Amino acid sequence: MNARLVRHVVYPLHERWFGRETFRLLRQLDESQWWPRERIRELQAGKLRRLFLHAAESNTYFAQAFGDSGIDPRVDEPFAVLSALPTLTRDKILANTGAFMSAAPGNRVRRMSTGGSTGEPLTFLVSRTREAFDKAARMRAHRWFGVHPGDREMYVWGAPIEYRRQDRWRTLRDRLLNDALISAFDLAPGRGDDYSRRLERFNPVCLFGYPSSMATLCDLIDDAGLRPRLPVLRAVFTTGELLDAGQRERLRSFFGVPVADGYGGRDSGSCAHECPAGRMHITAEHVILEIIDDAGRPLPTGETGEIAVTNLDNLATPFIRYRTGDVGRLSDEPCPCGRTLDVMDVVQGRRTDHLVTVDGRLRHALALIYLLRDAPGVRKFQVHQRHDRSVEVRVVAGASFDDVARRRLTIGVQGCVGDGVPISIRDVPQIDAQQSGKFRCVVSDAVGGWDCPVDGRNGRDSWSSDDTMAKSSNRVGAAEFAVQTP
């Protein structure tokens, strides 16, 4: 369908039909990315106060937390209140599920679950308001690369969960919105020519999906001896998994366009997006991102610690100082792009993307990923560290993976985790993705407390935003940014 018609008519009507004022928020976000930081902080303070008051009235967990901390969200300075609150973990939410299902009057909510890649799936409610900001933030980041709502977008996405929801309406919706899907779950050897034809036929302006799945897509098309002609492709956007330097270069060289990553989570919302200058800008109008130490105390800018997120717009399930399990640091250096949004200088992988060495240290998974990626004859791999620290490497082997390569690989893995850790190399015909369609190179059951030092190089973890949004407006303090009401 004509992109301008979709952008100005079909897509806005689609969002309003579902009670989502996504395009109004997009216009506001396009302006606020240039605001002085003091004005952003004023907006955050107003949203924080609203969030605290709602949480105190409708959530028994936070009502008790405010009381135990000796703070009054009605009168105390919002940022002081935030720092005084204890951090929130997924285990606390799982233990108090009923308390966290807050009412959000006047705003429809939707039940959502995490994929369970790092443990028991977490189920929570998401307001249309939060979803509207999530989607508007992603649209804004796409615009940084010349990709606009209504432009043709090809998703390389987790299929089993989504496909169960697919019906004639969803197929029609995708056609109306200029979207198309290649299943991240069903990527199969020998189908590279089919994938290449589908890409050329759809002729996308951008690709969006899991980095591992898109890298596999490149490999399959390469195996077929093809290179799709995509004359209007402007960017590849990655999400949902660790994007390592090798994958970034693979996608950039194969498609010949910039590769931009995003960071966040289904639970925490849209947190940050990469700009054309290569810096990860925090969606400061929507979230507050802290870097904290083991005790939950905020760390100074430039220091590395765990990422805690406060989502300012999801009153249905308040995520306040929510520990993500990721590590990173903030930067106060101005970005060459000129945007005033705070910058996340580095984001490292989740703790389960580390291995425990023989002496109890954490070794980042990239140490093994790089080793296996460069090993001769290894077509695909997955590393599993059990609770007893033993390591199993599952390998889909090519013809050149002989006994010599196997011994060298065993020695290399042993060098990463230390002598005394049992190592096994197991040949498998294939390695399946998780139920969501995502794939994890390294899965560790042995990672324990947060007091282990981290060793090795670090990558970036990223996220996926779901496709739903919001309604209604209000003023927060003196700020002119219209805020969604619960």
N, C-alpha and C positions, 0 to 999 in steps of 0.2 A: 504494500500500500504506500501511497505517496507520503514521504516523511513529514512534510509540512502539515498535511492534513492530520496525521497521527499526533504530531506535536501540539498543534493548536486546538484540535477538536476532539479526536477519539480518545487520546490518553487522558486529558483533563476530565472528560465525561466519565471515563472508566473509574478514575480515582474518586470523583464526587459520588458516583453510584454506590461505592463501598464506604462512604463517609470519611474520605481522606482528602484533606486540603493540601496535598503534596506540592502542588505547583505554587500555591501561595507561600509555603515555607521555602521552596526553592528560590523564589524571588528575594525573600528576606536573607537567606544564606548567601546569595550572590553579593549582597550589600555588606553583610556583617563580616565577611572574610577580610575586609579592608579596615574595619573599625580599629580605633586605638585599644590597646589591651585593657585600659582602665574601664572602657565601656563594656567590654566583654565580661570583665569581672563583676560589674554592676548587674548585668543580666544574670550571671551565675548566682549571685547573692539572692536575687529575688526568686529565682527558681528553687534554690536550696531551701529558703524559708517555706515556700509552698509545699515542697516535698516533705520537709520535717513535720509540718503541721498535719499533713494528711497521714503520714506514717504514725504519728503519735495517737491520732484519733481512731485509725482503722486497723492497726497492726499491733497485736499484743506483744510481739517480740521487741519492736522498737519502743513501744510505750514503756516497757520495763528498762530498756537500754538507756533511754533518756533519764529515767528516775535514778538508775544505778550510777549514772555519770554525774548526777547533780547539776544538770543543765536544763534550761527552759528554752525550747526552740521558739517560743513566742517573743522573747525579749533579748536573748543572747545573740551576739554577732554570728551570722550563719557559718562563716568559715571557722570560727572558734568552736562552734557546735560540731562541725564536721570532724575536726581534729580530735575532739574529746570522745567521739563515739568509738566503740570497739570495731575492729574489722569484721567483715561478714564472709563466711565460707559456704561452699556448697553443702558441706555436712550440716551446718547450722540450719540451712534452709530445708534440707531433707528431714531434719529432726523436728522442724516446726512448720511443716507444709501448710497446715490450716491457717496459721497466723499470717503467712505471707501472701495468701490469696486475698489481697485487699480489694474492697469495693472501689470502683471508679465510676461514680454516678455521672450519667449523661454522656458516657463515652464507652462504646462497645469494646469488649475485650476478646482475646482469643487465647486459647490454651496452646502452649508451645513446649517442646522438649529439646534439650540438647541431644547430640548424637550419641553420647555415652562413650566417646573415644578415650576419655580419661577416667572412666569409672561408671558408677550407676547414673543413668540418665536423670537429669534434673528437669522436673516439670514445673511450669510457672505460667502466670498470666501476662499477656502483653497488651497494652492499650493501643488504640489506633493512633494516639498522639505519638507514642514512641516510634511506631512503625513508619509514620509519616516523616519524622525527622530522619530515621535511618535511610529511607529511600531518597529523600531530598538531598541528604549529604552525599550519597553515592552519585546522584545525578550531577551535583555540583562538581565533584571530583572528575567525572567523565567530561564535563565541559572544559576543564583545564586542558584537555587533550583534543578539543574540537569535536567531541562526541556529544550529541544533544538527544533529549528525549524524542523518541520516534525514529531515530536512526536504527538501521538494522543491526540487531545484536544477537550473536550466536553464543549460547550457553554450553559449556562443557561441564556438566553438572551431575550431582548424585541422583541416580535414576530411581532405584527401587521405592524409596519413600515418596518421591514426587510422582512417579508413574502410577502408583496406586490411586492417586487423586486425578489422574488424567482422564478426561472424558471429552465428549464432543464440544462442550462449552470451553474447556481449557484450550483445546486445539484451535477453536475459533478465536479465543482471546489472544493467543500467541500470534495468529495471523493478523488480527486487527492492530496489535501493538508492534508489529515488525520484529517479533522474537522468534527464535528457533532453538532447538535443543539437540545436542549430541550427548547420548547417555555416557556419563563417566563410568558407569558400571558395566556397560556392554561393549567397551572397546575390545576388539578381538583381532588377533593376527589374521592376515590375509584379506582384510577389509579396507586397506589403505586407499585403494582406488575409489571405493564407495565414499569414504570420508572426504576425499579430495573433491569428488564430484558434488557432494552436498555443500561443501564450502563454496565452491565456485558458483553453484546454482543460486545459493542464498546471497552471496556477495556481501558479507557483513561489513559494517563500519567499525565494529569492535568485537572482540572476543572476551568472554567473562567466564571464569571458572577456576577449578582446582589446578595448581601448577603441575602436579604430578600427572594428572589426566591429560592436560594439554601437551606436556612433554611426550607422553606416550602417543598421543595423536600424531605429533610430529614424526616420531619414530616409525609408526605404522605407515604413514604416507611416504616417508623416505624409503621404507622397505619395498614399497611398490614402485620406486623409481620416479616418483612424481613430486611436483611442487605446485600447489594450487595458485592460480592467478587471482589475486584479490586486490583489484586496482583502487578501491576506496577504503581499504582497511587503514585505520588511524592509530589504534592502540590495542594492546592486550592487557586486560585487567585480571589480576590474580587474587584469590581469596581462599579461606578455609583451611589452609595448610601452611607449613613452613615453605617459603620460597627461598631456595638457596641460590648462590651465585651461578652455579652450573645451569640450573633450570632457567634462570633469568637470561643468561647468554644464549641458551638453546632456543628459547622462544623469540628473543630479539633477532637472532641471526636467521631463523627459519622464516619468520613472518615479515622481517624487515621494518618493524615499527617499534615504538617505545613500549616497555613493559612496566606497569605501575601496580604496586601492591596496596592492599588495604588491611587494616587491623581492627579487630573487634570480636564479637561473639554473639551468638543467639541470645545468651543471657545478659551480656553487658551492653549490647547495642553497637552502633557504628561509632568507633572510637577515633580512627585516624585514616587518612588517605595520602598517598604519595603524589607529589606535584611534579611538573616537568623538570624541575631542578633537582629531583631525586630526594627531596626531604619529605618526611612523614608528618603532615599537619594534623594536629588534634582537632576533632570536631567540638570545639570548646563551647559552642552554643548549646550543645546537647549532652555533653558529659564533662565530668571533672576527673582528670587522670592524675593519681598520685603515685610517686615512687616511694615505697616504704621499706623499713628494715624488718627484721624478724619479729620485733615486738609491735609492729604496726605504726611506728612513728614515721612521719614524713621525712624523707631525705632531701638534702639540698640539691638544687639543679646541678646536673653533671655527674652525680653519683648514681651508681647502679644498684637496683634493688627490685623487689617484687612490685608488679603493677596492680594497683587497686583502682577500681572504676566506680564512680557514682553516676548513675544515669539520672538525668534531671527531668526526664519526661515520661517515665513509666511509673505512674502511680498505682497501676494494677498490682504489681509486685515490686516494691521498692528494692532496688539494688544500691545500697549505700555502703561505700568503702568495701566493695566486693573484691576479694582476692582472686585474681584470675589464674594464678599459678604460672604466669609469664614473668620474665624479668626484662628490664629495660632502663633507660635513663632519659631525662629531659635535657633539652638544650635551650639556652637563651640567646643563641646567635641568630641574627636576622636571616631570613631566607632570601636568596637572590631573586625569587619570584615576586617579592614585595608583599606577600600576604602576611598579615600580622598574627595569624593563628599560631599558637605555640607549636613547637616542633619536638617530636619524639626522635632523638638522634639515633638510638639503637633499640631494637626489640629482639630479645632472645627467645628461643623456643621454650615451650612448657617444660616443667620439671620432668615429666615422663618422656621428654625428648633428650634425656641425659641417661648415662649409664653409671653404675656404681663400680668404682675400681676396687681392687683387692684390699686397699687400705682405707676404703670408705669415702673416697673423694668422688665428686660428681664430674664426669667427663662428658662434654657436650656430644650429642649424637653425630654432629657433622664430622667428628674425627673418624667415625666408622663409615659414614656416608661417602666421604671422599675416597676412603680406602676401597670400598666395594664398587663405587662408581667407576674407578680406574682399573679394577681387576680384570684381566683378560678372560673372556668367555662368560662373564656374568651378565646376563640379559636383564634380569630383575632380581631383587633381593628384599628380604625383610629380616630384621634382627629382633629377637625376643630375649630379653633378660628376665629370668625367673626370680622369685623371691629369694632363692638361695644364692643369687648372683651368677649362676651358671648362664652361659650365653649360647643360644642356638641361632645359627645363620641359615635361613632358608634361601636357596639359590635356584633360580630358573637358569640352567646352564646351557651355554652354546657349545659348539664342537671343540673350541680351544680351551675349555675348562677341564684340563687334565689333572693328573695326580700332582704334578709340579705346581700348577696354579693353586690347587687345593691346599698344599702344604704351605705355600707362601701366604695364602689368605689366612690360614690358621695362625701363622706366626704374627701376621699383622694385627689380627684381632686380639691376640694374646698381648701384644705390645700396648694396645689401647687400654685394656682393663687390668693388666698385670698378671704375673705368674701366679698360679694357684687357683685362678678362676677357670672352671671347666669350660671348654669350647667344643662345640660340635657344628659341623657343616652338613646340612641335609639337602639333598637334591629333591626338588618338587616340580611337578609338571606346570603348575601355575600358582600364583599368589592372588587371592581374591581381595577386593576392597572390602571395607566395612559395609554394613547394611545401607548406610547413607550414600555410598558410592565413593567416599573418601578413601585415601590410601595412606598408611603411615609406614615409613621406612623403618623406624625404630620404636619398639614398644618395650617399656621397662616396668616390671612389677616390683623392682628392688629399690626404687627411689624412696627414701624415708623422709626424715625431717628436713626442715628448711635451713638447718644449721650446717649443711655440708657445703664446703667451698666449691665453686664452679671452676672448671679448668677447660681450656681449649677455646676454639673459635666459636663464634655465635652467629646465628642467623636471625631471621625474622619470622614470627608467627603471624598468621593472618586470620581472616574470618569470612563468614558469609552472612549476608543480611537476608531476611526472608521477605516475601513479597506481599506486604499488607500495610495500611496507613491510618490517617486521623481527622479530627474535626473541632471547630469552635475556637474562640480566642479571648485573650484577656491581656491586661498590661501588668508588667512586673516592675515595681518601683518606678523610677523615672526613665527607665530604658524604653526605647521606642520599638524594640523587637516584640512582635505579637507572640504571646505564649499560649500554647494549647491548655485549656482547662481540663480537669479530670472529668 
